[in-house]
Amino acid sequence: MPTSAIPTRHYLILGRDAAGTAERRAVARPAHLARLEALRAEGRLVLAGPLPARDGVPPAEGGAQGSLIVAAFEDLAAARAWAEADPYVAAGVYAAVEVLPFQPVLP
């Protein structure tokens, strides 16, 4: 595939935070966001965001239970490799990461 082509396969990346990792999350967040910005600049990011720990309370105030990312990758192996290289993984924020094929339908 040419390097300028945007992959058309989408994947859902679900990272689940380990207990007591709010401080590590805050430290690793700039590097985590930089990787997401790179995906966005390449036209590959569909959406991304934290999963608040408490309904109606922003993660900055009530903590997060994880993160969800939907993005385009060449294949499942590439999506998994990208997810495993996330700064939240390296910092021990995520207790588990799941990568699943995703089929966008709407909007």
C-alpha positions, 0 to 999 in steps of 0.5 A: 500500500502506498504510504499516502493511502489512508487505511480503510479498516477500522479498529476499536481500541479499548483500554481499561485502567488499573486501579489507582493509576490516576497520577500515572495517567496524568503524567503519560497523558501528553505523550498519549495525546500526541500519538492521537494527534498524529493519527488525526493529522494522517486522517486515520482517527475517527474518535477518541476519549476517556471513559469517566469513572463516574457518570456525569463527572469529568475524568479530570474530577472523578477519574477515568476507568479507561479510554476508547479509540476508533481509528484506521489501520492497515490490519489487526496486527498493526492496530494491536501493535499501535495499541501496545505501544501506547504511553498508557501501557508503558506507564502501567495505566492500562490493566488490559487493552482490547483491539477489535475490528470495527465497521463504521455505519453512521454517521 
